[in-house]
Structures are given as C-alpha cells and as structure tokens.
Amino acid sequence: MVPNRILIPNLFLILILLGAFDVLYAQPAEKHHITFVFSERPIQAFQNADQKSFAGTLYEHIRKIVEFADLTADYQLLPGARRDFLVKENHREICAFGVYKTEERERFANFSDSTSFDPGWVFIAKKPTVNKAESFSRFDEYLINTPAHGILLRGTNSGDYINELVKRFPTKFDYGSKDVAGILKMIEIGHGDFTMLPPELFEAYIKLHSQATLQSHVFKDIPSQKQYIMCSKSVPAQVIIDINKAIKKTGSFN
C-alpha cells in the first residue's frame, strides 16, 4: 500500500501539470464578426476595377477602426435604400458606414460616434439656373423666391437639413433616378431645374462627361454633415462601445 504522504504530493503535481497544459493549449477568444455594408462614393468608398475588392479613404479608415475594435468583418456594396432596409430589418448583426444620423434612422438603428465629415451638398443645374441661384446666399431663400423645381436622387438620404426643406416645400421637389448619371442627365434635358448631390459625385460625373453643360453652386446654409456607423439593433452594445473606443484612437477625418 502506497503511503498517503506520497500520493498527495503526486496528486498536486498532476493538477499543476494539467493546469499548465490548459494554459499552453487554450484557444484565443473568437473575435466578434460584423457585416459592413456601404454605398458607393467616389474617393470615399468604391469597388475596384476587378469587381471584387474595395478601396477609398473612408473604406480604409473603417477597416482601421474594425482592427482597433478587435473585430472581424466582411464588406458588401449596396444601393442606399437596400443598405438601410437590411439594417432596419434587424435579421442579423449588420452595420452601415458613411451614413448620416437622421431622426428617421435613429428610430431603427444604433449609431457610433462620428467617423468623418462630409462637405455640404452642392446645387447642380444648367448655367442660366445657376446664374439665378448665385443671387441668393441661402437655399431656402432660393426656393421661396423662384419657381424652380428640383429632382432628387431616389433612395438616398440627403440629411436632416435638406429633408426638412423637402417637407417645407413639397411642391418644389420630386424624386427621379436612383443613379447619379441618370439624375444629372434628367437635369440636362430639362426634366427638372436642379438637383442636389455631394460635390465629389458631381466632380466624378464631369470627369466622365466632359461635354456636360451642368454647373454647381454652393449655398451657405447647406451644412457639412457628420458621417457615422449605423448598426442594426441586434449588434451588441459592447460592440458599439468597442467601435467608439477605436474611433477615438483613429480620429475622425474630413
């Protein structure tokens, strides 16, 4: 019979060794995965010519935020309306980046701190209409004092300020094509007097259509807007906290 004084130390040694093996072979905690969706914006976020990869200043910034938040992610390019629908549907953990925080969206989504700033949208029209617009410093004054009628991009949220003007002057606006080129061609052929777009979208169009007769004008009352990460309600609160910590480390940019 083996004495207890020999068994007990051996038992302790076995337990210590087992604990050491647990430490050595413990698997690292699995990182939280989020699907990020976005709509194409020249310079900011777009699909490369290979039709597989993405690029852009904002896209790369978001990837850095994901890395600092210790998340994994996949990225999908979607039209704005479809992007918002998936977040609102809340069937899975999904976040959209490069979006504005509006009263409507706050009803169905949670938002991060701001990731970047978007310059104010520009007024786009043919030269005679732009000449008339230049006599007004504010967009709301232009709407009050002229019979001009605008055609806006369907499925795109213009932000609270322009949305409020659409509500104030409902007869002044209609929605046309979902495509930037389509909406600008409508203005060129006279199906509407003007439209409003982010400046880089208009600049990209002009580069591809050098014969275009459209011009742009900047109204002083159209504000620059903060861009955010907008997440479905099913995304855990801790993930939003981790994203916000990462945003503080990486900073916002214009």
C-alpha positions in Angstrom: 0.0 0.0 0.0 1.4 3.4 -1.0 1.5 5.9 1.9 -0.8 8.9 1.7 2.1 11.3 2.2 3.5 10.1 -1.2 0.1 10.1 -3.0 -0.9 13.7 -2.0 2.2 15.5 -3.4 1.9 13.5 -6.6 -1.7 14.4 -6.9 -0.8 18.1 -6.5 1.9 17.7 -9.2 -0.5 16.2 -11.6 -3.0 19.0 -11.1 -0.3 21.6 -11.6 0.8 20.0 -14.8 -2.8 19.8 -16.1 -3.3 23.4 -15.4 -0.1 24.3 -17.3 -1.3 22.3 -20.3 -4.6 24.2 -20.2 -2.7 27.5 -20.3 -0.5 26.3 -23.2 -3.3 24.9 -25.3 -6.1 27.3 -24.5 -7.6 28.8 -27.7 -7.8 32.6 -28.0 -11.3 34.0 -27.7 -13.1 34.2 -31.1 -13.4 37.7 -32.4 -16.9 39.2 -33.0 -17.8 39.3 -36.7 -19.9 42.1 -38.3 -21.1 42.5 -41.8 -20.4 46.1 -43.0 -22.5 47.5 -45.9 -21.9 50.7 -47.8 -23.0 52.7 -50.8 -20.5 53.7 -53.5 -19.0 57.2 -53.2 -16.1 58.3 -55.4 -12.9 58.8 -53.4 -14.6 57.7 -50.1 -15.6 54.1 -50.8 -15.9 52.3 -54.1 -15.4 49.0 -55.9 -12.1 48.4 -57.8 -12.0 47.5 -61.4 -11.6 43.8 -60.6 -15.2 43.9 -59.3 -14.0 42.0 -56.2 -12.1 44.4 -53.9 -12.8 47.8 -52.4 -10.9 51.0 -51.8 -11.4 54.6 -50.8 -10.3 56.9 -48.0 -13.4 56.2 -45.8 -13.3 52.5 -46.6 -9.7 52.2 -45.4 -10.5 54.3 -42.3 -13.3 52.0 -41.4 -11.1 49.0 -41.8 -8.6 50.5 -39.3 -11.5 51.1 -36.9 -12.5 47.5 -37.2 -9.0 46.4 -36.5 -8.6 48.6 -33.4 -12.0 47.4 -32.2 -10.7 43.8 -32.4 -13.5 42.8 -34.7 -13.6 40.8 -37.9 -15.7 42.0 -40.8 -16.9 41.4 -44.4 -17.9 44.2 -46.7 -20.7 44.5 -49.1 -21.5 47.2 -51.6 -25.3 48.0 -51.8 -27.6 50.7 -53.0 -28.6 53.2 -50.2 -32.2 52.0 -49.9 -31.2 48.3 -49.7 -28.4 49.2 -47.2 -30.9 50.9 -44.9 -33.5 48.2 -45.3 -31.1 45.5 -44.1 -30.2 47.5 -41.0 -33.8 48.2 -40.3 -34.9 44.6 -40.9 -32.6 43.6 -38.0 -32.3 39.9 -39.0 -28.6 39.8 -38.4 -25.7 41.8 -37.0 -25.0 44.4 -39.7 -23.6 47.9 -39.8 -23.5 50.5 -42.5 -20.8 53.2 -42.7 -20.7 56.6 -44.4 -24.3 57.4 -43.4 -25.9 60.5 -41.8 -27.6 60.3 -38.4 -31.2 61.4 -39.1 -34.4 61.3 -36.9 -35.8 58.6 -39.1 -32.8 56.3 -38.9 -32.5 56.7 -35.1 -35.8 55.0 -34.8 -34.5 51.7 -36.1 -30.7 51.8 -35.6 -27.9 52.5 -33.1 -25.1 54.8 -34.1 -21.4 55.1 -33.3 -19.6 58.3 -32.7 -18.9 60.2 -35.9 -16.2 58.7 -38.1 -15.8 61.5 -40.7 -17.2 64.7 -42.1 -19.0 65.1 -45.4 -18.9 68.5 -47.2 -22.2 70.3 -47.8 -24.1 69.1 -50.8 -24.0 71.3 -53.9 -26.7 72.8 -56.1 -26.4 71.5 -59.7 -28.2 72.9 -62.7 -27.7 74.3 -66.2 -25.9 77.7 -66.5 -28.9 80.0 -66.6 -30.4 78.4 -63.5 -27.0 78.6 -61.7 -26.7 82.2 -62.6 -30.1 82.9 -61.0 -29.2 80.8 -57.9 -26.0 82.8 -57.4 -28.1 85.9 -56.5 -29.1 84.0 -53.3 -26.8 83.1 -50.5 -29.3 80.6 -48.9 -31.0 77.6 -50.5 -34.3 78.2 -48.6 -34.4 81.8 -50.0 -33.9 80.5 -53.5 -36.8 78.1 -53.0 -39.1 80.8 -51.7 -38.3 83.3 -54.4 -38.1 81.3 -57.6 -40.4 78.8 -59.4 -37.6 76.3 -59.8 -38.3 72.6 -59.4 -35.8 70.1 -58.1 -35.3 66.4 -58.9 -33.5 64.5 -56.1 -31.8 61.1 -56.2 -34.2 58.4 -55.3 -33.2 56.1 -52.4 -30.6 58.4 -51.0 -30.9 60.3 -47.7 -29.8 63.9 -48.1 -29.5 64.6 -44.3 -31.9 66.4 -41.9 -31.5 69.9 -43.4 -32.4 69.1 -47.0 -35.0 66.6 -45.8 -36.6 69.4 -43.8 -36.6 71.7 -46.8 -38.4 69.0 -48.8 -41.1 68.9 -46.1 -41.4 72.7 -46.1 -41.6 72.9 -49.9 -43.2 69.6 -51.0 -44.2 71.0 -54.4 -40.7 72.1 -55.2 -39.2 68.5 -55.2 -39.7 65.2 -56.9 -37.5 62.0 -56.8 -36.1 60.7 -60.0 -33.5 58.1 -60.9 -31.6 56.0 -58.3 -28.5 56.6 -60.5 -26.3 59.7 -60.3 -25.7 59.8 -64.0 -29.4 59.3 -64.6 -30.5 62.2 -62.4 -27.9 64.5 -63.9 -29.0 63.6 -67.5 -32.6 64.4 -66.5 -31.5 67.9 -65.5 -29.5 68.3 -68.7 -32.5 67.5 -70.9 -34.8 69.8 -68.8 -36.7 67.2 -66.7 -36.3 69.4 -63.6 -34.4 72.6 -63.0 -31.8 71.4 -60.4 -30.6 68.6 -58.2 -28.5 68.4 -55.0 -25.5 66.0 -54.6 -22.3 65.5 -52.7 -19.6 67.5 -54.6 -17.4 64.5 -55.4 -20.3 62.8 -57.1 -20.7 65.7 -59.4 -17.0 66.0 -60.0 -16.7 62.4 -60.9 -19.6 62.8 -63.4 -18.0 65.8 -65.1 -14.7 63.9 -65.5 -16.5 61.2 -67.4 -18.8 63.5 -69.3 -16.6 66.4 -70.5 -19.4 67.8 -72.8 -21.9 68.1 -69.9 -23.5 71.6 -69.7 -24.2 71.5 -65.9 -22.6 73.7 -63.3 -22.6 73.7 -59.5 -23.2 76.3 -56.8 -22.7 76.3 -53.1 -25.4 77.8 -50.8 -24.2 79.0 -47.4 -27.0 77.3 -45.5 -26.2 73.8 -46.7 -24.2 72.4 -43.8 -21.4 69.9 -43.8 -22.5 66.7 -42.2 -21.0 64.1 -39.8 -20.9 60.5 -41.1 -21.5 57.6 -38.7 -21.5 53.8 -38.5 -25.2 52.8 -38.2 -25.9 49.3 -36.8 -28.9 47.1 -36.5 -30.4 46.7 -33.1 -29.1 43.1 -32.9 -25.5 44.3 -32.7 -24.4 44.0 -29.1 -23.9 47.3 -27.1 -20.4 46.2 -26.3 -19.5 46.1 -30.0 -20.7 49.8 -30.3 -18.6 50.7 -27.2 -15.5 49.0 -28.8 -16.1 50.8 -32.1 -16.3 54.1 -30.3 -13.0 53.4 -28.5 -11.4 52.6 -31.8 -12.8 55.8 -33.3 -11.2 57.8 -30.5 -7.9 56.1 -31.3 -8.0 56.7 -35.0 -9.8 60.0 -35.0 -12.3 61.5 -37.5 -11.3 62.9 -40.8 -12.7 65.2 -43.4 
